[in-house]
């Protein structure tokens, strides 16, 4: 197990996804953010919704999570933005080092 993490969030527009991704990298809270168009089906306020969203795959370190979470809440337009952490158990040592080198702790 490493201290590297993937944080997931979704947005309702490509523009918002880009704004959040750039802010996280500029603030050195993430080494990289992938933005992927997806279709989401979810329950919200007692209704089943279906929407095109943009998934942000945020590569960071455990110690930066609280700041990543705060930045998502600051920049996000959703009433309840997704913010889920997935541990990176293993990976290329060089890539994991690159993540650490590009996130300020």
Phi, psi and omega in degrees: 000143179245175174269006179278144184225156168248128176251135180248137169212159177236154176230165180268355178215153178296322182296315179295319177301315179297318180299314180292316180301312181297316181299317181296319180288317179299323180280001181060033174268342178219144175279329185202146173226120174269140178241121186232129176287133181220166170249129182245139172238124186206162176262129178218121179052051175069011177236146174273124183250155176222121185212151169279131178226173177239123181270127174260124177253104191257120178263123185210192177240158185304317184295342181267355187302315183301321179288323175299313180300316179297320180294319177300313179298322180293317191265346190273145179269345182290147174298322180225083182289141174296139173206094185240137179256133176240124180288145171263110185282328182198167178172182177301124181303320180295319179291317179297322175296321179298319176302309181300320182292339185250008174240124177284137178249000000 
